[in-house]
Amino acid sequence: MITPASLAAALAAVRARRPLVHNLTSAVVANFTANALLALGAAPAMVESPDEVAAFAASADALVVNLGTLTPGRAAVMRMAVAAASTAGRPWAVDPVGAGAIASRTEFAQELCRLRPTAIRGNASEILGLAGEAGGGRGVDTGASSDAAIVAARRLADATGAVVAVTGQVDYVTDGAGVVALRNGHAMMTSVTGMGCAATAIVGACLAVSGDAMEGVAHALAITGVAGEMAARVARGPGSLMVEYLDALAALDCERLRVEVRGGGTG
């Protein structure tokens, strides 16, 4: 159950501990992702050199693996980072960008999921694709609603041991048994590239300071959704939304979270 008190504690922990989140992310969104983590109060790193990635992944507080601009070289680096983070006992999250749309990408995402990530966050088509179902995705865009992927998400959580988040108009978070539904966010967020990628990075930050992966993922998505709503109120369009979103992350406080988070129940 997500409560105002638990959200306040999560936000305070991120700002007090300033977790170092190692991101192997899309070149398209690296800058935005790093700035989102900084605005929230975490510390980003984008180390990708094969000579450094294993040592860095082992020493960071969390690892986030994003498949956005996947190449064979980047896939090899991701394997190295995941192995190092796992050995060191660090939490790590997978963002399976485009899974379900391209066979080779889906297969690599499924390979990573077999390595027991702490969390998986994707849109409905990506989660359906990972679970071996047709999701109707086109590129990075989903062709299904988040509601349609709840059963697949629960099955994927059971199979991988990960907490699985399906994001969309309603965000669902499951460990295979319970499901948390969060109804924050704004439609304008879908007009800005990298919002989902930033959400996964924030998942990494919250996992780093949480003793419970289910709570950590749900807290991260609640924070993301509330900041998106705050930004949309004052943004003039997608361009200004990016700036306002970063400002909203920095301005978040316990009172805003208490008033604005919708959902949080389990089932």
C-alpha positions as a Markdown table, in Angstrom:
| # | Residue | x | y | z |
|---|---|---|---|---|
| 1 | Met | 0.0 | 0.0 | 0.0 |
| 2 | Ile | 1.4 | 3.4 | -1.0 |
| 3 | Thr | 0.7 | 6.0 | 1.6 |
| 4 | Pro | 1.6 | 9.7 | 2.0 |
| 5 | Ala | 4.0 | 8.7 | 4.8 |
| 6 | Ser | 5.8 | 6.1 | 2.7 |
| 7 | Leu | 6.0 | 8.5 | -0.3 |
| 8 | Ala | 7.4 | 11.2 | 1.9 |
| 9 | Ala | 10.0 | 8.8 | 3.3 |
| 10 | Ala | 11.0 | 7.7 | -0.1 |
| 11 | Leu | 11.5 | 11.2 | -1.4 |
| 12 | Ala | 13.4 | 12.2 | 1.7 |
| 13 | Ala | 15.6 | 9.1 | 1.4 |
| 14 | Val | 16.6 | 9.9 | -2.2 |
| 15 | Arg | 17.5 | 13.5 | -1.3 |
| 16 | Ala | 19.4 | 12.5 | 1.9 |
| 17 | Arg | 21.3 | 9.6 | 0.4 |
| 18 | Arg | 21.7 | 10.9 | -3.2 |
| 19 | Pro | 22.0 | 7.5 | -4.7 |
| 20 | Leu | 24.4 | 7.0 | -7.7 |
| 21 | Val | 22.3 | 5.5 | -10.5 |
| 22 | His | 24.4 | 4.0 | -13.3 |
| 23 | Asn | 22.4 | 4.4 | -16.6 |
| 24 | Leu | 23.1 | 2.4 | -19.8 |
| 25 | Thr | 20.5 | 4.3 | -21.7 |
| 26 | Ser | 19.4 | 5.5 | -25.1 |
| 27 | Ala | 21.6 | 8.2 | -26.7 |
| 28 | Val | 18.4 | 10.0 | -27.5 |
| 29 | Val | 17.4 | 10.5 | -23.9 |
| 30 | Ala | 20.7 | 10.4 | -21.9 |
| 31 | Asn | 20.7 | 14.2 | -21.2 |
| 32 | Phe | 17.1 | 14.3 | -20.1 |
| 33 | Thr | 17.5 | 11.2 | -18.0 |
| 34 | Ala | 20.5 | 12.6 | -16.2 |
| 35 | Asn | 18.8 | 15.9 | -15.5 |
| 36 | Ala | 15.7 | 14.2 | -14.2 |
| 37 | Leu | 17.8 | 12.3 | -11.6 |
| 38 | Leu | 19.6 | 15.5 | -10.7 |
| 39 | Ala | 16.4 | 17.4 | -10.3 |
| 40 | Leu | 15.0 | 14.7 | -8.0 |
| 41 | Gly | 18.1 | 14.7 | -5.9 |
| 42 | Ala | 19.9 | 11.5 | -7.1 |
| 43 | Ala | 23.3 | 11.4 | -8.9 |
| 44 | Pro | 23.4 | 10.1 | -12.5 |
| 45 | Ala | 26.2 | 8.4 | -14.3 |
| 46 | Met | 26.3 | 7.3 | -17.9 |
| 47 | Val | 29.5 | 5.1 | -18.0 |
| 48 | Glu | 29.5 | 2.8 | -21.1 |
| 49 | Ser | 33.2 | 2.0 | -21.8 |
| 50 | Pro | 33.9 | -1.7 | -21.8 |
| 51 | Asp | 37.0 | -1.0 | -19.7 |
| 52 | Glu | 35.0 | 0.7 | -17.0 |
| 53 | Val | 31.4 | -0.5 | -17.0 |
| 54 | Ala | 31.8 | -3.6 | -14.8 |
| 55 | Ala | 33.7 | -1.8 | -12.0 |
| 56 | Phe | 31.3 | 1.1 | -12.1 |
| 57 | Ala | 28.1 | -1.0 | -12.1 |
| 58 | Ala | 29.5 | -2.9 | -9.0 |
| 59 | Ser | 30.1 | 0.3 | -7.1 |
| 60 | Ala | 27.0 | 2.3 | -8.1 |
| 61 | Asp | 23.9 | 2.2 | -5.9 |
| 62 | Ala | 21.6 | 1.0 | -8.7 |
| 63 | Leu | 21.9 | 0.1 | -12.4 |
| 64 | Val | 19.4 | 0.9 | -15.1 |
| 65 | Val | 19.6 | -0.9 | -18.5 |
| 66 | Asn | 17.6 | 0.8 | -21.3 |
| 67 | Leu | 17.4 | -0.9 | -24.7 |
| 68 | Gly | 16.5 | 2.3 | -26.7 |
| 69 | Thr | 19.5 | 2.6 | -29.0 |
| 70 | Leu | 20.6 | -1.0 | -28.9 |
| 71 | Thr | 23.6 | -2.3 | -30.9 |
| 72 | Pro | 25.7 | -5.5 | -30.6 |
| 73 | Gly | 28.4 | -3.5 | -28.8 |
| 74 | Arg | 26.0 | -1.9 | -26.3 |
| 75 | Ala | 24.4 | -5.3 | -25.7 |
| 76 | Ala | 27.8 | -6.7 | -24.8 |
| 77 | Val | 28.4 | -3.8 | -22.4 |
| 78 | Met | 24.9 | -4.4 | -20.8 |
| 79 | Arg | 25.7 | -8.0 | -20.1 |
| 80 | Met | 29.0 | -7.0 | -18.4 |
| 81 | Ala | 27.2 | -4.4 | -16.3 |
| 82 | Val | 24.4 | -6.7 | -15.3 |
| 83 | Ala | 26.8 | -9.5 | -14.3 |
| 84 | Ala | 28.8 | -7.0 | -12.1 |
| 85 | Ala | 25.8 | -5.4 | -10.5 |
| 86 | Ser | 24.3 | -8.9 | -9.7 |
| 87 | Thr | 27.5 | -10.1 | -8.2 |
| 88 | Ala | 27.8 | -7.0 | -6.0 |
| 89 | Gly | 24.1 | -7.3 | -4.9 |
| 90 | Arg | 23.1 | -4.0 | -6.5 |
| 91 | Pro | 19.4 | -3.5 | -7.6 |
| 92 | Trp | 19.0 | -3.2 | -11.3 |
| 93 | Ala | 16.1 | -2.4 | -13.6 |
| 94 | Val | 15.4 | -3.1 | -17.3 |
| 95 | Asp | 13.6 | -0.8 | -19.6 |
| 96 | Pro | 12.7 | -3.1 | -22.6 |
| 97 | Val | 12.3 | -0.4 | -25.2 |
| 98 | Gly | 10.7 | -1.8 | -28.3 |
| 99 | Ala | 10.4 | -5.3 | -27.0 |
| 100 | Gly | 7.6 | -7.1 | -28.9 |
| 101 | Ala | 8.2 | -5.1 | -32.1 |
| 102 | Ile | 11.4 | -6.6 | -33.3 |
| 103 | Ala | 12.4 | -10.3 | -32.8 |
| 104 | Ser | 16.1 | -9.8 | -32.0 |
| 105 | Arg | 15.4 | -7.0 | -29.6 |
| 106 | Thr | 12.7 | -9.0 | -27.8 |
| 107 | Glu | 15.0 | -12.0 | -27.5 |
| 108 | Phe | 17.7 | -9.8 | -25.9 |
| 109 | Ala | 15.2 | -8.3 | -23.5 |
| 110 | Gln | 14.1 | -11.7 | -22.6 |
| 111 | Glu | 17.7 | -12.8 | -22.0 |
| 112 | Leu | 18.2 | -9.9 | -19.6 |
| 113 | Cys | 15.0 | -10.8 | -17.8 |
| 114 | Arg | 16.3 | -14.3 | -17.2 |
| 115 | Leu | 19.2 | -12.8 | -15.3 |
| 116 | Arg | 16.8 | -11.8 | -12.5 |
| 117 | Pro | 16.4 | -8.1 | -12.6 |
| 118 | Thr | 15.0 | -6.3 | -9.6 |
| 119 | Ala | 12.5 | -4.5 | -11.7 |
| 120 | Ile | 11.1 | -4.3 | -15.3 |
| 121 | Arg | 9.3 | -1.2 | -16.5 |
| 122 | Gly | 7.7 | -0.9 | -19.9 |
| 123 | Asn | 4.6 | 0.0 | -21.8 |
| 124 | Ala | 1.8 | -2.5 | -22.4 |
| 125 | Ser | 3.1 | -3.7 | -25.7 |
| 126 | Glu | 6.6 | -4.2 | -24.3 |
| 127 | Ile | 5.4 | -6.2 | -21.3 |
| 128 | Leu | 3.2 | -8.3 | -23.5 |
| 129 | Gly | 6.1 | -8.9 | -25.9 |
| 130 | Leu | 8.4 | -10.0 | -23.0 |
| 131 | Ala | 5.7 | -12.4 | -21.9 |
| 132 | Gly | 5.5 | -14.0 | -25.3 |
| 133 | Glu | 2.2 | -12.4 | -26.4 |
| 134 | Ala | 1.4 | -10.1 | -29.3 |
| 135 | Gly | 1.3 | -6.6 | -28.0 |
| 136 | Gly | 0.7 | -4.6 | -31.2 |
| 137 | Gly | 3.6 | -2.2 | -30.6 |
| 138 | Arg | 5.1 | -0.1 | -33.4 |
| 139 | Gly | 8.7 | 0.8 | -32.6 |
| 140 | Val | 8.7 | 2.3 | -29.1 |
| 141 | Asp | 4.9 | 3.1 | -29.2 |
| 142 | Thr | 2.4 | 0.9 | -27.5 |
| 143 | Gly | -0.6 | -0.5 | -29.3 |
| 144 | Ala | -2.3 | -1.7 | -26.1 |
| 145 | Ser | -3.7 | -0.2 | -22.9 |
| 146 | Ser | -1.9 | -0.9 | -19.6 |
| 147 | Asp | -5.0 | -2.7 | -18.4 |
| 148 | Ala | -4.5 | -5.3 | -21.2 |
| 149 | Ala | -1.1 | -6.3 | -19.8 |
| 150 | Ile | -1.9 | -6.9 | -16.1 |
| 151 | Val | -2.1 | -10.6 | -16.5 |
| 152 | Ala | 1.1 | -10.8 | -18.6 |
| 153 | Ala | 2.9 | -8.6 | -16.0 |
| 154 | Arg | 1.9 | -10.9 | -13.2 |
| 155 | Arg | 3.1 | -13.9 | -15.1 |
| 156 | Leu | 6.4 | -12.1 | -16.0 |
| 157 | Ala | 6.9 | -11.2 | -12.4 |
| 158 | Asp | 6.4 | -14.8 | -11.3 |
| 159 | Ala | 8.8 | -16.1 | -14.0 |
| 160 | Thr | 11.6 | -13.6 | -13.4 |
| 161 | Gly | 11.3 | -12.7 | -9.7 |
| 162 | Ala | 11.2 | -9.0 | -10.7 |
| 163 | Val | 8.7 | -6.4 | -9.8 |
| 164 | Val | 7.0 | -5.5 | -13.1 |
| 165 | Ala | 5.5 | -2.1 | -13.9 |
| 166 | Val | 3.2 | -1.5 | -16.9 |
| 167 | Thr | 2.9 | 2.3 | -17.5 |
| 168 | Gly | 0.2 | 4.0 | -19.4 |
| 169 | Gln | -3.0 | 5.9 | -18.6 |
| 170 | Val | -3.0 | 3.9 | -15.4 |
| 171 | Asp | 0.3 | 2.5 | -14.1 |
| 172 | Tyr | 0.3 | -1.0 | -12.6 |
| 173 | Val | 3.0 | -2.4 | -10.4 |
| 174 | Thr | 3.0 | -6.1 | -9.5 |
| 175 | Asp | 5.3 | -8.7 | -7.8 |
| 176 | Gly | 3.1 | -11.5 | -9.2 |
| 177 | Ala | 0.8 | -11.5 | -6.2 |
| 178 | Gly | -0.4 | -8.0 | -5.4 |
| 179 | Val | -1.0 | -5.2 | -7.9 |
| 180 | Val | -0.7 | -1.5 | -7.2 |
| 181 | Ala | -2.6 | 0.9 | -9.5 |
| 182 | Leu | -1.6 | 4.5 | -9.8 |
| 183 | Arg | -3.6 | 7.1 | -11.7 |
| 184 | Asn | -1.3 | 10.1 | -11.9 |
| 185 | Gly | 0.3 | 11.6 | -14.9 |
| 186 | His | -0.9 | 13.7 | -17.9 |
| 187 | Ala | -1.6 | 12.9 | -21.6 |
| 188 | Met | 0.9 | 15.6 | -22.7 |
| 189 | Met | 3.7 | 13.4 | -21.2 |
| 190 | Thr | 3.3 | 11.1 | -24.2 |
| 191 | Ser | 4.4 | 13.9 | -26.5 |
| 192 | Val | 7.9 | 14.1 | -25.0 |
| 193 | Thr | 10.5 | 11.5 | -25.8 |
| 194 | Gly | 12.2 | 10.0 | -22.8 |
| 195 | Met | 9.5 | 10.4 | -20.2 |
| 196 | Gly | 9.3 | 6.6 | -19.8 |
| 197 | Cys | 13.1 | 6.3 | -19.8 |
| 198 | Ala | 13.3 | 9.0 | -17.0 |
| 199 | Ala | 10.7 | 7.1 | -15.1 |
| 200 | Thr | 12.8 | 3.9 | -15.2 |
| 201 | Ala | 15.8 | 5.9 | -14.0 |
| 202 | Ile | 13.8 | 7.2 | -11.1 |
| 203 | Val | 12.8 | 3.6 | -10.4 |
| 204 | Gly | 16.6 | 2.9 | -10.1 |
| 205 | Ala | 16.9 | 5.8 | -7.6 |
| 206 | Cys | 14.0 | 4.6 | -5.5 |
| 207 | Leu | 15.2 | 1.0 | -5.5 |
| 208 | Ala | 18.6 | 2.1 | -4.2 |
| 209 | Val | 17.0 | 3.6 | -1.1 |
| 210 | Ser | 14.1 | 1.1 | -0.5 |
| 211 | Gly | 14.2 | -2.1 | 1.4 |
| 212 | Asp | 11.2 | -3.3 | -0.6 |
| 213 | Ala | 11.3 | -3.5 | -4.4 |
| 214 | Met | 7.5 | -3.3 | -4.9 |
| 215 | Glu | 7.3 | -0.2 | -2.8 |
| 216 | Gly | 10.4 | 1.3 | -4.5 |
| 217 | Val | 8.9 | 0.9 | -8.0 |
| 218 | Ala | 5.5 | 2.2 | -7.0 |
| 219 | His | 7.0 | 5.2 | -5.2 |
| 220 | Ala | 9.0 | 6.0 | -8.3 |
| 221 | Leu | 6.0 | 6.0 | -10.6 |
| 222 | Ala | 3.9 | 8.0 | -8.2 |
| 223 | Ile | 6.7 | 10.6 | -8.1 |
| 224 | Thr | 6.9 | 10.6 | -11.9 |
| 225 | Gly | 3.2 | 11.0 | -12.4 |
| 226 | Val | 2.7 | 13.8 | -9.8 |
| 227 | Ala | 5.6 | 15.7 | -11.3 |
| 228 | Gly | 4.1 | 15.3 | -14.8 |
| 229 | Glu | 0.8 | 16.7 | -13.6 |
| 230 | Met | 2.4 | 19.7 | -12.0 |
| 231 | Ala | 4.4 | 20.4 | -15.2 |
| 232 | Ala | 1.4 | 20.0 | -17.5 |
| 233 | Arg | -0.5 | 22.7 | -15.5 |
| 234 | Val | 1.9 | 25.4 | -16.5 |
| 235 | Ala | 3.5 | 24.1 | -19.8 |
| 236 | Arg | 2.5 | 25.6 | -23.1 |
| 237 | Gly | 3.3 | 22.5 | -25.1 |
| 238 | Pro | 5.7 | 19.5 | -25.2 |
| 239 | Gly | 8.8 | 21.7 | -25.4 |
| 240 | Ser | 8.1 | 23.7 | -22.2 |
| 241 | Leu | 6.8 | 20.5 | -20.6 |
| 242 | Met | 10.3 | 19.1 | -20.5 |
| 243 | Val | 11.6 | 22.1 | -18.6 |
| 244 | Glu | 8.6 | 22.3 | -16.3 |
| 245 | Tyr | 8.9 | 18.6 | -15.5 |
| 246 | Leu | 12.5 | 19.0 | -14.3 |
| 247 | Asp | 11.4 | 21.9 | -12.2 |
| 248 | Ala | 8.5 | 19.9 | -10.8 |
| 249 | Leu | 10.8 | 17.1 | -9.7 |
| 250 | Ala | 13.0 | 19.6 | -7.9 |
| 251 | Ala | 9.9 | 21.3 | -6.3 |
| 252 | Leu | 8.2 | 18.1 | -5.1 |
| 253 | Asp | 7.6 | 18.0 | -1.4 |
| 254 | Cys | 5.6 | 15.9 | 1.0 |
| 255 | Glu | 2.5 | 18.1 | 0.8 |
| 256 | Arg | 2.3 | 17.9 | -3.0 |
| 257 | Leu | 2.6 | 14.2 | -2.9 |
| 258 | Arg | 0.0 | 13.9 | -0.1 |
| 259 | Val | -2.6 | 15.9 | -2.0 |
| 260 | Glu | -2.0 | 14.6 | -5.5 |
| 261 | Val | -1.2 | 10.9 | -5.5 |
| 262 | Arg | -4.2 | 8.9 | -6.7 |
| 263 | Gly | -4.4 | 5.2 | -6.4 |
| 264 | Gly | -2.0 | 3.0 | -4.4 |
| 265 | Gly | -4.4 | 0.2 | -3.6 |
| 266 | Thr | -3.5 | -3.4 | -4.0 |
| 267 | Gly | -5.5 | -6.3 | -5.5 |
